[in-house]
Structures are given as C-alpha cells and as structure tokens.
Amino acid sequence: MPDLDAPTDTVPTEGRLTPSAETEMRAAVDSQERRALVIGEALVDVVRRADGTFTEHPGGSPMNVAIGLARLGRGVDLLSWFGADERGAGIAAHLAASGVAVVPGSDSADHTSVATAVLDAAGAATYEFDLTWRVPEHWASPAAAPLVVHTGSIGAVLEPGGADVARILEAHRASATLTYDPNARPTLMAPPAQTAPLVEHLVALSDVVKVSDEDLLWLEPGTDPLDHARRWATLGPAAVVVTRGGEGAVAVTATGLEVEVTAPQVTVADTVGAGDSFMGGLIDGLWSAGLLGAEHRGALRAAGPEVWRGVLHRCAQIAAITVSRPGANPPTAAELD
C-alpha cells in the first residue's frame, strides 16, 4: 500500500521561509482547514475456506471511501466504531498507511466487528456477522468545520448509531456539503419496506447521493432505477448519481439534467470496493471543481453537463483501476494522473 508523504517545511538560517517551503506550509494549512468527515463502519472481513484456511482484511464501505479520498490527496477524518484490540489495531494501521485520521473515541467498542464469509467446496458463501455500530459517546468534531460530510451503508441505518448519524448530518448542513451512498447490505439491513424510509430521510438531507442500480432495485423492486433516481432528485439533493457496473454511470440532477458516461474497458480482477472508490472520486471531483461547502450549494445545484461529465468520467477511471486489481485498493492521485 502506498504511503502518502507529509509536506516537509524548510526554514533557512535567517529564519525566513523559502518560497517553496511557504507554499508547502500554505498547502498544509489549507489541507487542515478543508477536510472531509466520513462517518460509518470499519470492520474486519474474514473469508474461511473449505480446506480450513482463512484470510482477514479491513473492510467497511465508509472506511473505503475515506481511504480513497485520502489517496487522492484530501484531508480526511473517519468517525467509526471498532475495538482497541488486535483487529482494531490492524484497521488503525490500514487507515494510517493511506493518511486517514481516526476521530478520537472511534476505538471505544468492546471488540472489533467481524463479517465472515464461509465458503463451501464449490465456493458458495454463507455469511456470519458479529457486528455492532454506534457513534462514540465522547467525540469532538475537528477544529475546523468539515467542508464535506459523507456517510453510507450499514452505519447510516443500523441502530443504535443510525439516528446519531442523521443528527450529525443535520448539525453540519449549515456549513458542509453532505454526501450519501446507501450501499445496501440486505443480509444486515431490515427489509426494504423498513429500510427505504430511513434511506430516503438521508437522501433528503444530502446534497449528492451515489447509489447503484442494484440498490435501487432492492429498495423498490420492479421500478426502473432511473425513475427511482429521478424521484429522489426531487427530495432535496442537487444530484443523484446512479452507478451501473460495467455500463457506466448516470447523474440525474435537480434541474432536470441527465448526464451519462461509459465505463472504461478493463480486465476485472474483482469488483470489491469499486463503488466506494467511485464515491471517493465523486467527492474529490466536486472538491476540485470548487463546488463543496454549504456556501457553494447554489453553484452545485446549477452545475452544468460539462461539469458533471468531467467529474463522472474521472470517477469511472478511478473505479476501473480499482476493479483491475484484487480487493478494495483505490488508486492514488499519482496513479490516476
């Protein structure tokens, strides 16, 4: 996993900064002031095979989004819930390696949550979960108000933490752009009839929603995913971006625009983390376009087709790199450029 080097400041003997060091310091300050807050689960995925062997690696959709953003050069704080145990230490090390800061209190769980896939001789999987989610009782938002707050998947709807996540989003709406990816997990979430109202509450709070066509079909079977996205776009967000796997993605905006991009053709190793890396790229692209922050909410809603086409094209490239190699391994900015 690539390490992201922090800027190094140089002070000459006369006590003044060189121009390059001054630029680096300014960039470091900007990075500290303009950060993303990501809220949601970080856990350990375990795969147990029929021959008795097993593998473990850190997982969780919000954690993957945070890592993807950090690898693209953004300052990221992750508010999560895992234990101060061996598995939790592995998660913390995984986050630190990509430059993600863990919000203090996130390691206060009794133990780190685990999702286990048990494979039979034919490779078919059954799943076992030892998973809890809550927002740490004592945590402090970063000193500077986040520019963007992202949440999604299990942590956004699983109680007792789900209600707290919604309250955090509401509290940051006056200053930050809010982004959301439902990233449905049917085996862990309540049936669609119960989950859909929770999801739509978060959709209405958010400025940008990214959702897969599969998630939309699970939430509302028999409804065309784009029709579903069009309805969501009337609830409050500036845009709903629908990902369609190898067929690309479509942005449906509140102003009635629909912008479609195709997916690059690549040899797929696996699709683990593809949607999460797309989500990270979406936040990063809007960040580069100067459209994040509550003060830019109007500009975000007014963004034209060329803006959306450029952002989505880059997201598709990011996801293509991710699926071309095993596991949730999003690219760095250097790899992408």
Beta strands, then each sheet from edge to edge (+ up, - down):
strand 1: 35-39
strand 2: 43-48
strand 3: 54-59
strand 4: 75-79
strand 5: 101-102
strand 6: 114-119
strand 7: 125-130
strand 8: 148-152
strand 9: 177-181
strand 10: 208-212
strand 11: 239-243
strand 12: 249-253
strand 13: 258-261
sheet 1: 5+ 4+ 1+ 8+ 9+ 10+ 11+ 12- 13+
sheet 2: 3+ 2- 6- 7+
end
